[in-house]
Amino acid sequence: MARQFESEFDTVRDDLTKLSSDIANLAASLKDGATDTAREQLAAARDRFERLTEEARSRGEEQLEGLAATIEERPLTSVLIAFGVGVILGRLLDR
C-alpha cells in the first residue's frame, strides 16, 4: 500500500511538472501571438497614416493651384483682399 501511494504521488508530481511546463509554453505562445498582433496593427496604422498624409498633401496642392489660378485671373482683387486681411490682422494684434 505504501508503494502504491508513492507511485501515485510520483505520478501526480510528474503531472504537475508537465502542467507547469505546458502553462509556461502557453504563456510564451500567447506573448508571441500578442506581439505579432501588435506588429500587424502597427503596420496597418502606419499604412493608413501614409495614405491619409498623401491624400492631404494632394488636396493641399490642388487648393494651392486653385488659389494661384484665381490670383492670376483677378490680380487686383487678390491684392485688395490681401491688404484688407492685413489691416484687420494688424488691428487685432495691436490690442
Sequence and secondary structure as in RCSB ss.txt:
>XXXX:A:sequence
MARQFESEFDTVRDDLTKLSSDIANLAASLKDGATDTAREQLAAARDRFERLTEEARSRGEEQLEGLAATIEERP
LTSVLIAFGVGVILGRLLDR
>XXXX:A:secstr
 HHHHHHHHHHHHHHHHHHHHHHHHHHHHHHHHHHHHHHHHHHHHHHHHHHHHHHHHHHHHHHHHHHHHHHHH H
HHHHHHHHHHHHHHHHHHH 
